[in-house]
Amino acid sequence: MSLSRRGVLTGALALGPLAALPGVARAQSGTPIRILVGFPAGGGTDAIARLLAEKLKDELGMPVVVENRAGAGGQIAAQVLKTAVPDGHTLFLSHDHSISILPQVVKNPGFNPASDFVPVAGFATFANALALSGGTPAKSLPEYVAWVRSKNGGKDTIGVPAPASIPEFLVKMVGDKYKLDLQSAPYRGSAPMMADMLGNQIHAGIGSVPDFIENHKGGKVRIVATIGSKRQALLPQVPTFAELGFSNLDDLPYYGIFAPVGTPQAFVDRFGAALAKVIAMPDVREKLTALGLTVGFEPQGLFAGRVRTYTQTWERIIQASGFKAN
């Protein structure tokens, strides 16, 4: 065997499963893996994606870049993923809304996660939460309920980051349980909702713990309830909705990576292994935890099961609410 041929073979073996994938040589020479994000640069999901991409490029030995395709709660990015060539060069970092909720609340979303996407791996869960603005005197959900009844005649408006989202359904559940006339105020993302909460333009908001955690720590808003079967590690004094008498709110929203259907299994396995190593790094875990995430790797099979169960849970809740897709 010639020296040059031996060098090529040695290099291919060093690449492992990636070497067998279509286009991997092109990727090694500079064509990046792109990670689609369905929200603008500077937001929480974007920050998570950029943190992981920086570490993944070293672990995979090829460029990894974040591409923001913002709009419609991740719907645009999901549509881009559906039409991407399934060669391992395009992935989608998403939380539950784009994958589990959008297809149930939009009549023609332009994609079907079950048939168009392959779950690659999960890496974190988080909790949705009800938070009160600083100008609201209540210190707990029961106090908020009593305050709304006494001051506003049982009526109030609660901000949510997007229409037809889990926070909007939670507003209805809170209103129904306590027999209050609570209306949702949908925003285009958590940032403008938070701005109105900090300005006391609205008395309360429902979003993710990562949306609220920094302002909660700073005493500018008060998180008073979270979903999940147990209290959040960052919020040990905050009760769960279950503790307050709500049911069907044990399943936590997730963060994970998705690929177009047809992506080679060798790449799915290799990327999943790289992601597991990255989120185990102490600095990565620390930064993700500080954002309000519960970090934990789930390989493809376990993650696919989580997505399926979570989707079914919210399908029942959405149907029970009487919501009609439009």
C-alpha positions in Angstrom: 0.0 0.0 0.0 1.4 3.4 -1.0 2.1 6.0 1.7 -0.5 8.4 0.3 -3.2 5.7 0.2 -2.3 4.6 3.8 -2.7 8.2 4.9 -6.2 8.4 3.4 -7.3 5.2 5.0 -5.9 6.2 8.4 -7.8 9.6 8.1 -11.0 7.8 7.2 -10.7 5.5 10.2 -10.0 8.4 12.5 -13.3 10.0 11.4 -15.3 6.9 12.5 -19.0 6.9 11.5 -18.8 10.3 9.9 -16.4 9.1 7.3 -19.0 6.9 5.8 -21.6 9.7 5.4 -22.4 11.5 2.2 -20.6 14.8 2.0 -18.4 14.3 5.1 -15.2 15.1 3.2 -16.8 18.3 2.0 -17.8 19.1 5.6 -14.3 18.5 6.8 -13.0 20.9 4.3 -15.2 23.7 5.5 -18.9 23.1 4.8 -20.5 23.4 8.2 -23.3 21.6 10.0 -26.0 24.2 10.4 -28.2 24.2 13.5 -31.5 25.9 12.7 -33.1 28.0 15.5 -36.6 29.3 15.1 -36.1 32.4 17.2 -34.1 35.6 16.8 -30.5 36.0 17.8 -30.0 37.1 21.3 -32.9 35.1 22.8 -32.7 32.2 25.1 -32.9 29.4 22.5 -30.3 31.1 20.4 -27.9 31.4 23.3 -28.3 27.7 24.1 -27.6 26.8 20.4 -24.5 29.0 20.2 -23.1 27.5 23.4 -23.5 24.0 22.1 -22.3 24.8 18.6 -19.1 26.2 19.9 -18.3 23.0 21.7 -19.7 20.6 19.1 -17.4 21.9 16.4 -14.4 20.7 18.4 -16.0 17.4 19.4 -17.1 16.6 15.8 -14.0 18.1 14.1 -16.0 20.2 11.6 -17.6 23.6 11.5 -21.0 24.0 13.3 -22.9 27.2 12.8 -26.2 28.5 14.1 -28.7 29.8 11.5 -31.6 31.8 12.8 -34.8 31.3 10.9 -37.1 33.3 13.2 -40.8 33.6 13.0 -44.2 32.0 13.8 -42.9 30.2 17.0 -40.4 28.1 15.1 -42.7 27.2 12.3 -40.4 28.8 9.6 -37.3 26.9 10.9 -39.3 23.7 10.9 -40.4 24.2 7.3 -36.7 24.8 6.4 -35.7 21.5 8.1 -38.4 19.6 6.2 -37.0 20.6 2.8 -33.3 20.3 3.8 -31.2 17.6 2.2 -30.9 14.7 4.7 -27.1 14.5 4.6 -26.3 15.4 8.2 -25.6 19.0 7.4 -28.9 20.5 8.7 -30.3 20.1 12.2 -33.0 21.9 14.2 -32.6 22.8 17.9 -36.1 23.2 19.2 -38.1 23.1 22.4 -41.6 21.6 22.7 -43.6 24.4 21.1 -42.5 23.9 17.5 -42.6 20.1 17.6 -45.5 19.1 20.0 -47.8 22.2 20.0 -47.7 24.0 16.7 -49.0 21.1 14.6 -52.0 20.9 17.0 -52.9 24.6 16.9 -52.1 25.5 13.3 -54.3 23.9 10.7 -51.6 23.8 8.0 -48.2 24.2 9.6 -46.3 23.0 6.6 -44.6 20.1 8.3 -45.4 16.9 10.3 -42.9 16.1 13.0 -43.9 12.4 13.0 -43.2 11.8 9.3 -40.8 14.7 8.3 -38.3 14.7 11.2 -36.1 12.3 13.1 -35.4 13.0 16.8 -31.7 12.9 17.3 -31.3 13.4 21.0 -32.7 15.4 24.0 -30.4 17.4 26.3 -32.6 19.3 28.7 -36.0 20.0 30.2 -37.4 23.1 31.7 -40.6 24.3 33.4 -43.3 26.8 32.5 -44.2 29.1 35.3 -46.6 31.8 36.5 -44.9 35.0 37.6 -46.3 38.1 39.1 -45.2 41.7 38.3 -43.4 43.6 41.0 -46.3 46.0 41.4 -48.7 43.2 42.2 -48.9 42.9 46.0 -49.6 39.2 46.0 -46.8 36.9 47.0 -48.4 33.6 46.0 -50.9 32.2 43.5 -53.7 32.0 46.2 -52.9 35.6 47.1 -53.1 36.6 43.5 -56.4 34.9 43.1 -57.8 36.8 46.1 -56.3 40.1 44.9 -58.0 39.7 41.4 -61.3 39.0 43.0 -61.2 41.9 45.4 -59.5 44.6 43.3 -60.5 43.7 39.7 -63.9 42.0 40.1 -62.5 38.6 39.2 -61.0 39.9 35.9 -57.4 40.2 34.8 -55.1 39.9 31.9 -52.0 37.6 31.9 -49.2 37.9 29.4 -48.0 34.9 27.3 -45.1 34.8 24.9 -47.1 33.6 21.9 -50.7 32.8 20.9 -52.0 29.2 21.1 -49.0 28.3 23.2 -48.9 26.2 26.4 -48.8 29.4 28.5 -52.1 30.5 26.9 -53.7 27.1 27.8 -52.4 27.5 31.3 -54.1 30.9 31.6 -57.4 29.2 30.8 -56.7 26.4 33.3 -56.0 28.9 36.1 -59.1 30.9 35.2 -61.3 27.8 35.1 -60.0 26.4 38.4 -60.5 29.6 40.4 -63.6 30.8 38.4 -61.8 34.0 37.3 -62.3 35.8 34.0 -58.6 35.7 32.9 -57.7 36.7 29.4 -54.4 36.0 27.6 -52.4 38.8 26.2 -50.2 37.2 23.5 -46.8 38.8 22.8 -44.3 38.2 20.0 -41.8 36.5 22.3 -40.9 36.6 26.0 -38.8 39.8 25.8 -41.7 42.2 25.1 -43.9 40.4 27.7 -41.2 40.8 30.3 -40.8 44.5 29.4 -44.5 45.1 30.2 -44.2 43.1 33.4 -41.3 45.1 34.5 -43.2 48.3 33.7 -46.2 46.9 35.6 -48.3 47.2 32.4 -49.6 43.7 33.2 -50.0 42.1 36.5 -48.8 38.6 35.6 -47.3 36.5 32.9 -46.8 32.8 32.1 -43.7 31.7 30.3 -40.7 29.4 30.9 -38.5 29.6 34.0 -35.6 30.7 31.8 -37.8 33.7 30.8 -38.2 34.8 34.4 -35.3 33.5 36.4 -33.0 36.5 36.3 -35.7 39.0 37.2 -37.0 36.7 39.8 -33.5 36.5 41.4 -33.4 40.3 41.2 -36.8 40.7 43.0 -38.4 42.4 40.0 -40.9 39.6 39.4 -42.1 36.8 41.6 -42.4 33.2 40.3 -45.3 31.7 42.2 -46.0 28.3 40.5 -44.2 25.9 38.1 -45.3 22.8 36.2 -43.7 19.4 36.8 -44.0 16.6 39.4 -41.4 18.2 41.7 -40.1 21.7 42.6 -37.4 23.2 40.5 -33.9 23.1 41.9 -33.4 26.8 41.3 -36.8 27.5 43.0 -37.1 25.3 46.0 -39.6 27.6 47.7 -42.0 27.8 44.7 -44.8 25.2 44.7 -45.8 23.2 41.6 -49.2 23.6 40.0 -49.8 20.0 41.2 -49.3 21.0 44.8 -51.9 23.7 44.2 -54.5 21.3 43.0 -53.9 21.2 39.2 -53.7 17.9 37.3 -52.0 16.7 34.1 -49.1 19.1 34.4 -46.3 16.7 35.3 -44.7 16.4 31.9 -41.9 18.9 31.4 -41.2 20.8 28.2 -38.0 19.6 26.5 -35.1 20.9 24.4 -33.7 18.6 21.7 -32.2 18.2 18.3 -34.1 17.1 15.2 -32.9 16.1 11.7 -34.8 15.7 8.4 -36.2 12.2 7.8 -33.7 10.1 5.9 -30.6 11.4 7.7 -28.1 8.5 7.9 -28.4 6.7 11.3 -24.6 6.7 11.5 -24.7 10.5 11.7 -27.6 10.5 14.2 -25.6 8.2 16.5 -22.3 10.2 16.1 -23.9 13.5 16.7 -25.8 12.2 19.7 -22.6 10.9 21.2 -20.9 14.2 20.7 -23.8 16.1 22.2 -23.7 13.8 25.3 -20.0 14.7 25.8 -20.7 18.4 25.4 -23.5 18.7 27.9 -21.4 16.7 30.4 -18.7 19.4 30.3 -18.9 21.3 33.7 -18.9 24.8 32.1 -21.6 23.9 29.7 -23.8 22.3 32.3 -23.3 25.3 34.6 -24.3 27.8 32.0 -27.4 25.8 30.9 -28.4 25.3 34.5 -28.1 29.0 35.2 -30.6 29.5 32.4 -33.2 27.5 34.3 -32.7 24.2 32.4 -32.5 20.8 33.9 -29.7 19.2 31.9 -29.8 15.5 31.1 -28.9 13.6 27.9 -31.5 11.4 26.3 -30.5 9.2 23.4 -32.7 8.9 20.3 -35.0 6.2 21.6 -35.7 7.8 25.0 -36.1 11.2 23.5 -38.5 10.0 20.8 -40.6 8.5 23.6 -40.6 11.8 25.6 -41.7 13.8 22.6 -44.5 11.3 21.8 -45.8 11.2 25.4 -45.6 15.0 25.9 -47.4 15.6 22.6 -50.2 13.2 23.5 -50.6 14.8 27.0 -51.1 18.2 25.5 -53.3 16.9 22.7 -55.8 15.8 25.4 -55.5 19.2 27.2 -55.9 21.2 24.0 -58.9 19.2 22.9 -60.5 19.5 26.3 -60.1 23.3 26.1 -62.3 23.4 23.0 -59.5 25.2 21.0 -59.9 25.0 17.2 -56.9 25.1 14.9 -56.9 27.9 12.4 
